[in-house]
Amino acid sequence: MSKRSTPRCKYDIAIVSTPTASMPGSVGSRISGSWRKSGNKSTSGSRKRKTASGSGRIGSRTPRTPQIGTPSIAQPNNLYIVAVTEYRNQSHIGLAAFNLMQPEFLMYQFADNQTYSNLLMLLNNFDPEEILIPDTIMDRALGMVIQDEFESKEIFPVNTRLNQPNIQARRKFFNENEGVEYARMLGIDGTLEGIGDLSQKYLALACLGCLVRYIQHVQNMTFPRNCLRITFRSLDGRMKIDSLTVRKLELVRCNLPKKFLRARKLKKTSLFEVLNYCSTPMGARLLRSSILQPFNDMATIQARLDTIEKLITADDNFFVLLRALEGFCDLDHLNSCIITIPKVETIRSSTDQIANVLHLKKTLETFPLVAAACKSCESDIMKLIGANLEGKDPEFLAKEISKYLHDDAKIAKGNLAESQKQIALAVEEGMDGLLDAARKAYLETTEKISEAVSEYRELFNTSGENQT
């Protein structure tokens, strides 16, 4: 065992950055995959690093940097953090997962076998950045299986404290009572009723309690009350594809070396990449989940096939829908950015909040077009989607935004200066006297700079004409 300091790290996440540090509590062990070291001092502590052979340095992947916006072929940007625990007799598993890109907690509790095939299937589906497990089971079967499955990730035994000096934090942070309290405080109305019998889901609630505490104290993310979706999901209704099959069939990732793929100029090398023509990141995430966990319910499969057939036969609606979806940004990520409360108000955080609202405004403007295209389709699924988009909530949001922002305010693409100017002028006049005065001074300054640039161009003849 080599002694090294646990690095303080942070993920660079688009509009709202969520710093990541070493776990301030001995919740257990953190299996981490994507790190970016910051310049902060590290916290002292020992760390074990294991491979399949028991020795050697573990490699780490470059952290992914999701951005607000829609590329031509959307990619499923996910940053999952997962907490896992098990019952004493190793018969039941509890799991809670949170995606930093969307404000939703997922909980699972299920019976598993000695090889933990169901758990490994879920973990490979999430492809988590960090996995939190109690330190008491680190050297037991569950901990060893996770280490073997994710051997390319570094393992950090945590020896610090979770916001409670002089109290060693171990398995006690997997507390179902805290999980129930967090679900009541942060979940939207009806969360506890939707979860069902709480006494039968104590492992999932224990993982939820640990995960929320970790996100608040380590990721430095705070949320308003009653704004998160907290759902309990079952493994029923979907096929169970083990991780070995996923790798061998190259469902989401190619097994060939990247140097070989670059040399042969091969881009679409997995089933997911071949099928991924999604217009939005949300669709790409749904496609990836459907490949790894396909439905096995005949009624659901038939309803989706009927929807695809209706879209293919109705060419006009199909292409209208494609054009409308081009204006969509990553709504899941945007929602997460909007409801996240920054702990320290800075100029960047304020600018980002205005930019987030402008992105939401632009997306809401495309809702009527998408709703009309969906409702004109003869599929029940598409009609339901269209009815949801024409509900009262989008109309209410659009009216509230119009009270504070100009109707013509928008984010300029490809021009940083113009984009910053649009953000500065987005808020209506009269909302704040200091803001109006600062905006007037900003416009006068930029106008003087433009005049000075024009004068210097004429003086030094930099317009492209030859000097005489």
VEXRO-392174 format. One record per residue (C-alpha): x, z, y. Coordinates in pm, whole numbers, padded with zeros to 5 digits. Each point is the difference from the previous one (the first is absolute). Layout:
BEGIN
<x: X, z: Z, y: Y>
...
//
This chain:
BEGIN
<x: 00000, z: 00000, y: 00000>
<x: 00148, z: -00109, y: 00331>
<x: -00068, z: 00194, y: 00316>
<x: -00100, z: -00209, y: 00293>
<x: -00211, z: 00060, y: 00306>
<x: -00355, z: -00125, y: -00006>
<x: -00025, z: -00270, y: 00269>
<x: -00257, z: 00003, y: 00272>
<x: -00159, z: -00341, y: 00002>
<x: -00286, z: -00187, y: 00153>
<x: -00206, z: -00305, y: -00069>
<x: -00032, z: -00256, y: 00277>
<x: -00370, z: -00079, y: -00003>
<x: -00133, z: -00255, y: 00248>
<x: -00209, z: 00145, y: 00284>
<x: 00022, z: 00370, y: -00088>
<x: 00329, z: 00111, y: -00152>
<x: -00026, z: 00284, y: -00250>
<x: 00334, z: 00178, y: -00039>
<x: 00095, z: 00118, y: -00343>
<x: 00223, z: 00301, y: -00052>
<x: 00111, z: 00214, y: -00289>
<x: -00284, z: 00199, y: -00149>
<x: -00033, z: 00325, y: 00196>
<x: -00124, z: 00181, y: -00304>
<x: 00103, z: 00027, y: -00359>
<x: -00318, z: -00176, y: -00106>
<x: 00191, z: -00148, y: -00283>
<x: 00210, z: -00309, y: -00023>
<x: -00025, z: -00313, y: 00204>
<x: 00075, z: -00330, y: -00163>
<x: 00071, z: -00237, y: 00282>
<x: 00047, z: -00373, y: 00006>
<x: 00033, z: -00138, y: 00351>
<x: 00204, z: 00187, y: 00254>
<x: 00142, z: -00064, y: 00342>
<x: 00244, z: 00264, y: 00112>
<x: -00028, z: 00130, y: 00353>
<x: 00267, z: 00162, y: 00209>
<x: -00136, z: 00351, y: -00040>
<x: 00192, z: 00269, y: -00179>
<x: -00082, z: 00045, y: -00363>
<x: -00136, z: 00310, y: -00162>
<x: 00231, z: 00162, y: -00247>
<x: -00103, z: 00012, y: -00361>
<x: 00093, z: -00127, y: -00341>
<x: -00130, z: -00323, y: -00142>
<x: -00011, z: -00141, y: -00350>
<x: 00028, z: -00369, y: -00059>
<x: -00091, z: -00134, y: -00340>
<x: 00003, z: -00334, y: -00167>
<x: -00102, z: -00105, y: -00347>
<x: 00344, z: 00093, y: -00126>
<x: 00011, z: 00323, y: 00201>
<x: 00272, z: -00100, y: 00244>
<x: 00088, z: -00259, y: 00259>
<x: -00117, z: -00076, y: 00348>
<x: -00360, z: -00088, y: 00055>
<x: -00080, z: -00298, y: 00220>
<x: -00272, z: 00002, y: 00263>
<x: -00213, z: -00273, y: 00148>
<x: -00015, z: -00099, y: 00363>
<x: -00306, z: 00153, y: 00168>
<x: -00282, z: -00240, y: 00067>
<x: -00108, z: -00041, y: 00359>
<x: -00366, z: -00097, y: 00027>
<x: -00121, z: -00149, y: 00326>
<x: -00339, z: -00035, y: 00161>
<x: -00092, z: -00365, y: -00026>
<x: -00091, z: -00257, y: -00262>
<x: 00263, z: -00233, y: -00147>
<x: -00094, z: -00333, y: -00148>
<x: 00005, z: 00149, y: -00350>
<x: -00068, z: 00371, y: 00025>
<x: 00209, z: 00256, y: -00186>
<x: -00139, z: 00333, y: -00127>
<x: 00204, z: 00241, y: 00213>
<x: -00031, z: 00339, y: -00170>
<x: 00177, z: 00327, y: 00064>
<x: -00145, z: 00239, y: -00257>
<x: 00091, z: 00366, y: -00038>
<x: -00125, z: 00150, y: -00326>
<x: -00030, z: 00360, y: -00125>
<x: -00026, z: 00061, y: -00376>
<x: -00055, z: 00311, y: -00209>
<x: -00124, z: 00083, y: -00349>
<x: -00185, z: 00273, y: -00187>
<x: 00204, z: 00252, y: -00195>
<x: -00084, z: -00148, y: -00339>
<x: 00094, z: -00352, y: 00126>
<x: -00345, z: -00137, y: -00081>
<x: -00121, z: -00084, y: 00353>
<x: 00169, z: -00160, y: 00300>
<x: -00088, z: 00039, y: 00367>
<x: 00111, z: -00252, y: 00261>
<x: -00054, z: -00051, y: 00373>
<x: 00126, z: -00302, y: 00194>
<x: 00014, z: -00084, y: 00370>
<x: 00093, z: -00336, y: 00148>
<x: 00164, z: 00031, y: 00342>
<x: -00146, z: -00342, y: 00078>
<x: -00364, z: 00107, y: -00033>
<x: -00182, z: 00332, y: 00057>
<x: -00121, z: 00074, y: -00351>
<x: 00088, z: 00259, y: -00263>
<x: -00058, z: -00095, y: -00363>
<x: -00038, z: 00265, y: -00270>
<x: 00010, z: -00036, y: -00377>
<x: -00033, z: 00245, y: -00289>
<x: 00009, z: -00128, y: -00355>
<x: 00108, z: 00077, y: -00353>
<x: 00323, z: -00164, y: -00109>
<x: 00206, z: -00037, y: -00315>
<x: 00353, z: 00116, y: -00075>
<x: 00156, z: -00313, y: 00149>
<x: -00196, z: 00034, y: 00328>
<x: -00104, z: -00364, y: -00017>
<x: -00297, z: 00042, y: 00235>
<x: 00212, z: 00182, y: 00258>
<x: 00279, z: -00258, y: -00011>
<x: -00258, z: -00277, y: 00036>
<x: -00134, z: 00162, y: 00318>
<x: 00345, z: 00068, y: 00145>
<x: 00111, z: -00358, y: -00057>
<x: -00318, z: -00119, y: 00164>
<x: 00069, z: 00211, y: 00310>
<x: 00376, z: -00076, y: 00000>
<x: 00053, z: 00323, y: 00197>
<x: 00280, z: 00069, y: 00245>
<x: 00003, z: 00369, y: -00089>
<x: -00132, z: 00200, y: -00294>
<x: -00055, z: 00375, y: 00037>
<x: -00009, z: 00213, y: -00314>
<x: 00029, z: 00378, y: -00048>
<x: 00356, z: 00111, y: -00066>
<x: -00126, z: 00201, y: -00299>
<x: -00067, z: -00321, y: -00195>
<x: 00307, z: -00189, y: 00117>
<x: 00179, z: 00053, y: -00332>
<x: -00312, z: -00032, y: -00213>
<x: -00142, z: -00311, y: -00159>
<x: -00191, z: -00115, y: 00312>
<x: 00301, z: 00027, y: 00230>
<x: 00228, z: -00176, y: -00246>
<x: -00246, z: -00286, y: -00055>
<x: -00032, z: -00058, y: 00375>
<x: 00377, z: 00009, y: 00043>
<x: 00051, z: -00252, y: -00279>
<x: -00270, z: -00232, y: 00134>
<x: 00127, z: 00013, y: 00358>
<x: 00369, z: 00023, y: -00076>
<x: 00087, z: -00230, y: 00291>
<x: -00113, z: 00269, y: 00242>
<x: 00190, z: 00306, y: 00110>
<x: -00118, z: 00348, y: -00092>
<x: 00014, z: 00281, y: 00255>
<x: -00054, z: 00355, y: -00124>
<x: -00136, z: 00184, y: 00304>
<x: 00150, z: 00336, y: 00087>
<x: -00141, z: 00061, y: 00350>
<x: -00328, z: 00162, y: 00108>
<x: -00330, z: -00150, y: 00107>
<x: -00062, z: 00144, y: 00347>
<x: 00010, z: 00355, y: -00138>
<x: 00335, z: 00177, y: 00052>
<x: 00124, z: 00235, y: -00271>
<x: -00256, z: -00129, y: -00253>
<x: 00121, z: -00227, y: -00276>
<x: -00257, z: -00276, y: -00047>
<x: -00040, z: -00114, y: -00357>
<x: -00306, z: -00093, y: -00202>
<x: -00220, z: 00211, y: 00225>
<x: -00030, z: -00287, y: 00247>
<x: -00204, z: -00185, y: -00266>
<x: -00299, z: 00214, y: 00096>
<x: -00354, z: -00125, y: -00069>
<x: -00150, z: 00234, y: 00261>
<x: 00212, z: -00162, y: 00271>
<x: -00103, z: -00338, y: -00134>
<x: -00370, z: 00087, y: 00037>
<x: 00060, z: 00128, y: 00353>
<x: 00188, z: -00315, y: 00102>
<x: -00274, z: -00217, y: -00151>
<x: -00262, z: 00190, y: 00200>
<x: 00203, z: -00010, y: 00322>
<x: 00141, z: -00357, y: -00003>
<x: -00247, z: -00192, y: -00215>
<x: -00291, z: -00190, y: 00146>
<x: -00349, z: 00145, y: -00037>
<x: -00108, z: 00025, y: -00363>
<x: 00352, z: 00006, y: -00144>
<x: -00045, z: 00311, y: -00214>
<x: -00339, z: -00120, y: -00123>
<x: 00155, z: -00334, y: -00097>
<x: 00278, z: 00169, y: -00197>
<x: -00254, z: 00176, y: -00220>
<x: 00065, z: 00310, y: -00208>
<x: 00310, z: 00153, y: 00159>
<x: 00066, z: 00236, y: -00290>
<x: 00070, z: -00297, y: -00228>
<x: 00245, z: -00163, y: 00244>
<x: 00230, z: 00290, y: 00082>
<x: 00320, z: -00189, y: -00087>
<x: -00085, z: -00289, y: 00232>
<x: -00091, z: 00244, y: 00279>
<x: 00326, z: 00189, y: -00053>
<x: 00193, z: -00325, y: 00045>
<x: -00206, z: -00077, y: 00310>
<x: 00091, z: 00336, y: 00154>
<x: 00371, z: -00055, y: -00059>
<x: -00009, z: -00358, y: 00123>
<x: -00185, z: 00077, y: 00325>
<x: 00237, z: 00285, y: 00079>
<x: 00299, z: -00225, y: -00069>
<x: -00132, z: -00281, y: 00223>
<x: -00075, z: 00239, y: 00285>
<x: 00329, z: 00190, y: -00007>
<x: 00244, z: -00267, y: -00118>
<x: -00148, z: -00333, y: 00105>
<x: -00117, z: 00165, y: 00325>
<x: -00338, z: -00167, y: -00023>
<x: -00303, z: 00186, y: 00132>
<x: -00360, z: -00117, y: -00017>
<x: -00323, z: 00093, y: 00180>
<x: -00268, z: 00183, y: -00192>
<x: -00233, z: -00198, y: -00228>
<x: 00171, z: -00337, y: 00036>
<x: 00156, z: -00070, y: -00344>
<x: -00146, z: -00148, y: -00316>
<x: 00070, z: 00232, y: -00291>
<x: -00129, z: -00146, y: -00325>
<x: 00019, z: 00097, y: -00364>
<x: 00046, z: -00294, y: -00234>
<x: -00028, z: -00041, y: -00373>
<x: 00205, z: -00219, y: -00230>
<x: -00316, z: -00130, y: -00166>
<x: -00115, z: -00355, y: 00064>
<x: 00349, z: -00153, y: 00019>
<x: 00251, z: -00130, y: -00249>
<x: 00305, z: 00215, y: -00072>
<x: 00320, z: -00205, y: 00018>
<x: 00315, z: 00201, y: -00069>
<x: 00308, z: -00032, y: 00220>
<x: 00207, z: -00179, y: -00268>
<x: -00263, z: -00273, y: -00029>
<x: -00011, z: -00035, y: 00379>
<x: 00376, z: -00054, y: 00010>
<x: 00020, z: -00232, y: -00301>
<x: -00283, z: -00223, y: 00122>
<x: 00138, z: 00006, y: 00357>
<x: -00343, z: 00072, y: 00141>
<x: 00116, z: 00118, y: 00344>
<x: 00379, z: -00026, y: -00002>
<x: 00249, z: -00244, y: -00151>
<x: 00264, z: 00136, y: -00238>
<x: 00267, z: -00255, y: 00096>
<x: 00281, z: 00103, y: 00240>
<x: -00064, z: -00070, y: 00367>
<x: 00326, z: -00196, y: 00032>
<x: -00118, z: -00236, y: -00273>
<x: -00338, z: -00045, y: 00172>
<x: 00166, z: -00074, y: 00335>
<x: 00242, z: -00246, y: -00158>
<x: -00286, z: -00189, y: -00166>
<x: -00220, z: 00040, y: 00312>
<x: -00277, z: 00153, y: -00208>
<x: -00264, z: 00186, y: 00202>
<x: -00313, z: 00037, y: -00215>
<x: 00140, z: 00162, y: -00313>
<x: -00276, z: 00240, y: -00109>
<x: -00371, z: -00026, y: -00071>
<x: -00084, z: 00185, y: 00320>
<x: 00214, z: -00231, y: 00215>
<x: -00154, z: -00308, y: -00161>
<x: -00356, z: 00122, y: 00064>
<x: 00061, z: 00156, y: 00341>
<x: -00161, z: -00231, y: 00254>
<x: -00175, z: 00290, y: 00172>
<x: -00061, z: -00027, y: 00373>
<x: 00017, z: 00374, y: 00064>
<x: 00224, z: 00285, y: -00125>
<x: -00314, z: 00181, y: -00122>
<x: -00077, z: -00291, y: -00231>
<x: 00357, z: -00004, y: -00129>
<x: -00022, z: 00370, y: -00086>
<x: -00330, z: -00056, y: -00181>
<x: 00148, z: -00293, y: -00192>
<x: 00300, z: 00204, y: -00111>
<x: -00224, z: 00285, y: -00114>
<x: -00228, z: -00241, y: -00186>
<x: 00298, z: -00150, y: -00186>
<x: 00139, z: 00337, y: -00104>
<x: -00341, z: 00155, y: -00079>
<x: -00250, z: -00279, y: -00075>
<x: -00367, z: 00083, y: -00039>
<x: -00135, z: 00015, y: -00354>
<x: -00366, z: 00025, y: 00102>
<x: -00174, z: -00330, y: -00075>
<x: -00258, z: 00034, y: 00281>
<x: 00273, z: 00053, y: 00262>
<x: 00207, z: -00291, y: -00130>
<x: -00301, z: -00232, y: -00006>
<x: -00103, z: 00096, y: 00355>
<x: 00348, z: -00085, y: 00130>
<x: 00010, z: -00329, y: -00188>
<x: -00338, z: -00094, y: 00146>
<x: 00130, z: 00079, y: 00349>
<x: 00304, z: -00223, y: -00047>
<x: -00219, z: -00282, y: -00129>
<x: -00229, z: 00026, y: 00303>
<x: 00295, z: -00006, y: 00239>
<x: 00154, z: -00304, y: -00169>
<x: -00323, z: -00198, y: 00005>
<x: -00074, z: 00089, y: 00364>
<x: 00302, z: -00164, y: 00165>
<x: -00120, z: 00050, y: 00358>
<x: -00044, z: 00374, y: -00033>
<x: 00328, z: 00032, y: -00184>
<x: 00209, z: -00160, y: 00275>
<x: -00193, z: 00176, y: 00276>
<x: 00077, z: 00329, y: -00173>
<x: 00370, z: -00088, y: -00029>
<x: 00026, z: -00079, y: 00369>
<x: -00179, z: 00322, y: 00094>
<x: 00228, z: 00212, y: -00217>
<x: 00306, z: -00128, y: 00187>
<x: -00090, z: 00237, y: 00284>
<x: 00001, z: 00305, y: -00228>
<x: 00291, z: 00243, y: 00013>
<x: 00066, z: 00262, y: -00267>
<x: -00312, z: 00209, y: 00061>
<x: 00102, z: 00274, y: -00244>
<x: 00331, z: 00051, y: 00176>
<x: -00159, z: -00034, y: 00343>
<x: -00254, z: 00268, y: -00089>
<x: 00281, z: 00229, y: -00113>
<x: 00189, z: -00056, y: 00327>
<x: -00307, z: 00067, y: 00216>
<x: -00099, z: 00330, y: -00161>
<x: 00356, z: 00135, y: -00026>
<x: 00068, z: 00251, y: 00277>
<x: 00361, z: -00009, y: 00128>
<x: 00154, z: 00345, y: 00019>
<x: 00191, z: -00094, y: 00317>
<x: -00154, z: -00228, y: 00261>
<x: 00254, z: -00258, y: 00118>
<x: -00013, z: -00326, y: 00191>
<x: 00036, z: -00191, y: -00326>
<x: -00280, z: 00191, y: -00172>
<x: -00236, z: -00063, y: 00294>
<x: 00090, z: -00369, y: 00007>
<x: -00051, z: -00024, y: -00375>
<x: -00343, z: 00161, y: 00025>
<x: -00114, z: -00258, y: 00257>
<x: 00144, z: -00278, y: -00218>
<x: -00189, z: 00134, y: -00301>
<x: -00328, z: -00004, y: 00190>
<x: 00069, z: -00356, y: 00117>
<x: 00059, z: -00107, y: -00360>
<x: -00327, z: 00168, y: -00098>
<x: -00180, z: -00175, y: 00286>
<x: 00128, z: -00337, y: -00113>
<x: -00106, z: 00066, y: -00359>
<x: -00348, z: 00117, y: 00100>
<x: -00048, z: -00327, y: 00190>
<x: 00039, z: -00191, y: -00328>
<x: -00257, z: 00211, y: -00186>
<x: -00307, z: -00208, y: 00097>
<x: 00163, z: -00323, y: -00122>
<x: 00106, z: 00156, y: -00331>
<x: -00342, z: 00165, y: -00044>
<x: -00181, z: -00329, y: 00060>
<x: 00219, z: -00182, y: -00253>
<x: -00054, z: 00275, y: -00259>
<x: -00377, z: 00019, y: 00044>
<x: -00037, z: -00377, y: -00027>
<x: 00155, z: 00016, y: -00348>
<x: -00245, z: 00038, y: -00288>
<x: 00205, z: 00273, y: -00167>
<x: -00135, z: 00356, y: 00001>
<x: 00350, z: 00144, y: 00056>
<x: 00063, z: -00221, y: 00304>
<x: -00341, z: 00079, y: 00147>
<x: 00070, z: 00373, y: -00037>
<x: 00335, z: -00043, y: 00179>
<x: -00171, z: -00192, y: 00280>
<x: -00264, z: 00270, y: 00041>
<x: 00271, z: 00269, y: 00027>
<x: 00185, z: -00200, y: 00269>
<x: -00321, z: -00033, y: 00200>
<x: -00071, z: 00373, y: -00014>
<x: -00027, z: 00238, y: 00292>
<x: 00355, z: 00134, y: -00026>
<x: 00187, z: -00320, y: 00107>
<x: -00243, z: -00051, y: 00288>
<x: 00043, z: 00362, y: 00111>
<x: 00381, z: -00030, y: -00010>
<x: -00006, z: -00323, y: 00202>
<x: -00217, z: 00161, y: 00270>
<x: 00221, z: 00308, y: 00021>
<x: 00315, z: -00211, y: 00032>
<x: -00159, z: -00212, y: 00276>
<x: -00056, z: 00316, y: 00206>
<x: 00373, z: 00061, y: 00032>
<x: 00171, z: -00337, y: -00047>
<x: -00039, z: -00332, y: 00179>
<x: -00199, z: -00262, y: -00186>
<x: 00286, z: -00251, y: 00025>
<x: 00269, z: 00247, y: -00111>
<x: 00195, z: -00119, y: -00302>
<x: 00340, z: 00013, y: -00169>
<x: 00219, z: -00299, y: 00091>
<x: 00181, z: -00146, y: -00301>
<x: 00364, z: -00106, y: 00013>
<x: 00063, z: 00130, y: 00354>
<x: 00115, z: 00360, y: 00030>
<x: -00016, z: 00011, y: 00381>
<x: -00351, z: -00146, y: 00010>
<x: -00112, z: 00236, y: -00277>
<x: 00129, z: 00303, y: 00192>
<x: -00176, z: -00126, y: 00313>
<x: -00329, z: -00039, y: -00187>
<x: 00029, z: 00356, y: -00133>
<x: 00072, z: 00133, y: 00349>
<x: -00304, z: -00178, y: 00144>
<x: -00236, z: 00061, y: -00294>
<x: -00164, z: 00320, y: 00127>
<x: -00282, z: -00034, y: 00251>
<x: 00059, z: 00103, y: 00363>
<x: -00134, z: 00334, y: 00113>
<x: 00071, z: 00186, y: -00327>
<x: 00298, z: 00185, y: 00147>
<x: 00137, z: -00005, y: 00354>
<x: 00362, z: 00043, y: -00104>
<x: -00034, z: -00283, y: -00251>
<x: -00141, z: -00232, y: 00268>
<x: 00283, z: 00086, y: 00241>
<x: 00266, z: -00051, y: -00267>
<x: -00155, z: -00330, y: -00105>
<x: -00006, z: -00123, y: 00362>
<x: 00367, z: 00090, y: 00041>
<x: 00079, z: -00172, y: -00331>
<x: -00170, z: -00323, y: 00110>
<x: 00174, z: 00004, y: 00340>
<x: 00337, z: 00057, y: -00167>
<x: -00044, z: -00279, y: -00254>
<x: -00114, z: -00236, y: 00280>
<x: 00310, z: 00080, y: 00206>
<x: 00219, z: -00057, y: -00306>
<x: -00163, z: -00340, y: -00058>
<x: 00054, z: -00095, y: 00366>
<x: 00365, z: 00107, y: -00017>
<x: 00052, z: -00205, y: -00315>
<x: -00150, z: -00307, y: 00167>
<x: 00222, z: 00047, y: 00308>
<x: 00315, z: 00029, y: -00210>
<x: -00095, z: -00308, y: -00197>
<x: -00034, z: -00200, y: 00320>
<x: 00318, z: 00149, y: 00143>
<x: 00217, z: -00076, y: -00302>
<x: -00191, z: -00311, y: -00101>
<x: -00067, z: 00119, y: -00354>
<x: -00313, z: -00211, y: -00046>
<x: 00197, z: -00266, y: -00186>
<x: 00083, z: -00231, y: 00294>
<x: 00359, z: -00108, y: 00063>
<x: 00177, z: 00159, y: 00294>
<x: 00095, z: -00234, y: 00290>
//
